[in-house]
């Protein structure tokens, strides 16, 4: 017995103890996880992070089409700060985001709630409401340009009521931005609607049942039960749509060309003009970096705001 | 199957280009190599645009041209890629910046000035060195910067006034020939809900086809003679913009003129809501006739303000900075081939443009061709400046603001001039 014990002790002293089976499994799982995530990480790094750093580096230079560049330091940023067209575009973008984001959240949430209530043909209606999201921005822009034009069907209908013609895309700035937001919301609400719908479907039925038993009506149940439970989804959609709002371009390009009189000249449109129309790639990159920082800061602020509300 | 779809003009164009190609092969003219050191070889990519408006005819024409060129120049692999005019600058600049764009690209003189300024182009004197005297001097001048040629003129695109004659006849009005005629016709037609003149004020529209012809008609200029300053904020510029503002107030421009684009299809001129267009090319004339009826549309001379003027630019084949040295002679051979008299005749027959060479036959003897040939005499190829496009970017929104009545023409031009001078100062550094 003692011999056996001694032998075991000697063996233990000679070789390190084998890892516990659970740790081994955990390491293997971690490795598998890394391997699964690796392709996405590589693609994300190559096509997202690398361009961000590339744009940051380019924003410090004057870059020519033949690849030559001259280091300028912060000159492009100094020029940006003094450029009235940049500030005008920033104002336009903020104004557009303020109109667009609540608008698209309200429409997509309403669509999701309606779909959630449907008991028949849910798939058909879901597909129908998602169709605009699948259409091309250019096609949507051309069709809506016609709808909004002075001779278009909307003004014809308003004319029938003794109103108009309303200069939807050539009138005052607020009207132009609202018209553009209508098109973007029509085109894009299907995506957020599906995210909201998934959030609604995941809510526990017993909570709603309890609210009903407690005497809560449809509105109270939505306001005090559904919406608070949906908060993480609302945050996600808010961040996504804010980013989409800041990056608005296609609708403007097709419908107004940034006009009239720069009324819809958004930040991305400003970047496009400087980079791809005037070939000032360094300056355009500086605009891109500023936009990146704005969106990043806003996303962090939104996250803090929602976390703060949750912790209360 | 492809041939069956061809319309008569397209088939004729194809026949002409094939005949031209065969003739070139037989003569060994422009198809032979341009280098004395032996036949050029290599790969050349050319970006071509819808110079021939009919898409099917355009595809067929350039496919045949590519095949004919390669047959005549077996060592050169030519790829002609058809692009659209939409986002043209963006496509070209992005491709060149990525080093994956075309060796040769079709551009306008003001684009050539801008691309050259950002080192996106290479000189092409060698491509036309032996035939320079055959080209109309004005077409070469438009592509020459600091004594070097930056584009082989391929064709001339001329624009002149096109009228919906039925509208004027029904209203008992003469066809407007000058600004005074425009001003008097505007209120008469406005009562019938028709704008006397179509106008595309979208910032995406080149001002060469909208405001600049009026500026030139007023006797003004975009840039000073040494191109170091802008000159549009002059009394002439103000009178040109005042004309637009007056017409807008009198109902003489379409309601959406400040934001309308240049397309004919669906535009007020094609729907009978506008009576004339001041800058119309032959392909656009065809579109107008298709929409309004052939008998109801006629071409006239360019409008006259203080002077008569219009826009007519040569289309240039330019050599981009990504063209490699080993393919340089091959690229010159392509440019020489396409710029030859025979190729120009074939292209102009298919596209309805004017030649850039004296030895390439001009358009026919019909009324349209004669009107275009006449307009050529007063055609301005656009004022070349390395910042021509940026200055347009500064001017266009302010013209829109004046058209909307937000600011006066004088204020609009002064505001645009301040911005444009900043652009010029930066470019001079």
Boltz contact constraints between the chains, C-beta under 6 A:
constraints:
  - contact:
      token1: [A, 64]
      token2: [B, 118]
      max_distance: 6.0
  - contact:
      token1: [A, 64]
      token2: [B, 119]
      max_distance: 6.0
  - contact:
      token1: [A, 65]
      token2: [B, 96]
      max_distance: 6.0
  - contact:
      token1: [A, 65]
      token2: [B, 97]
      max_distance: 6.0
  - contact:
      token1: [A, 65]
      token2: [B, 118]
      max_distance: 6.0
  - contact:
      token1: [A, 65]
      token2: [B, 119]
      max_distance: 6.0
  - contact:
      token1: [A, 65]
      token2: [B, 120]
      max_distance: 6.0
  - contact:
      token1: [A, 66]
      token2: [B, 119]
      max_distance: 6.0
  - contact:
      token1: [A, 66]
      token2: [B, 321]
      max_distance: 6.0
  - contact:
      token1: [A, 150]
      token2: [B, 255]
      max_distance: 6.0
  - contact:
      token1: [A, 150]
      token2: [B, 256]
      max_distance: 6.0
  - contact:
      token1: [A, 169]
      token2: [B, 259]
      max_distance: 6.0
  - contact:
      token1: [A, 170]
      token2: [B, 256]
      max_distance: 6.0
  - contact:
      token1: [A, 170]
      token2: [B, 258]
      max_distance: 6.0
  - contact:
      token1: [A, 170]
      token2: [B, 259]
      max_distance: 6.0
  - contact:
      token1: [A, 256]
      token2: [B, 259]
      max_distance: 6.0
  - contact:
      token1: [A, 257]
      token2: [B, 202]
      max_distance: 6.0
  - contact:
      token1: [A, 257]
      token2: [B, 203]
      max_distance: 6.0
  - contact:
      token1: [A, 257]
      token2: [B, 204]
      max_distance: 6.0
  - contact:
      token1: [A, 258]
      token2: [B, 203]
      max_distance: 6.0
  - contact:
      token1: [A, 259]
      token2: [B, 203]
      max_distance: 6.0
  - contact:
      token1: [A, 259]
      token2: [B, 259]
      max_distance: 6.0
  - contact:
      token1: [A, 259]
      token2: [B, 400]
      max_distance: 6.0
  - contact:
      token1: [A, 260]
      token2: [B, 258]
      max_distance: 6.0
  - contact:
      token1: [A, 260]
      token2: [B, 259]
      max_distance: 6.0
  - contact:
      token1: [A, 260]
      token2: [B, 400]
      max_distance: 6.0
  - contact:
      token1: [A, 260]
      token2: [B, 404]
      max_distance: 6.0
  - contact:
      token1: [A, 261]
      token2: [B, 397]
      max_distance: 6.0
  - contact:
      token1: [A, 261]
      token2: [B, 400]
      max_distance: 6.0
  - contact:
      token1: [A, 261]
      token2: [B, 401]
      max_distance: 6.0
  - contact:
      token1: [A, 262]
      token2: [B, 397]
      max_distance: 6.0
  - contact:
      token1: [A, 273]
      token2: [B, 393]
      max_distance: 6.0
  - contact:
      token1: [A, 276]
      token2: [B, 90]
      max_distance: 6.0
  - contact:
      token1: [A, 276]
      token2: [B, 93]
      max_distance: 6.0
  - contact:
      token1: [A, 277]
      token2: [B, 89]
      max_distance: 6.0
  - contact:
      token1: [A, 278]
      token2: [B, 390]
      max_distance: 6.0
  - contact:
      token1: [A, 279]
      token2: [B, 93]
      max_distance: 6.0
  - contact:
      token1: [A, 279]
      token2: [B, 118]
      max_distance: 6.0
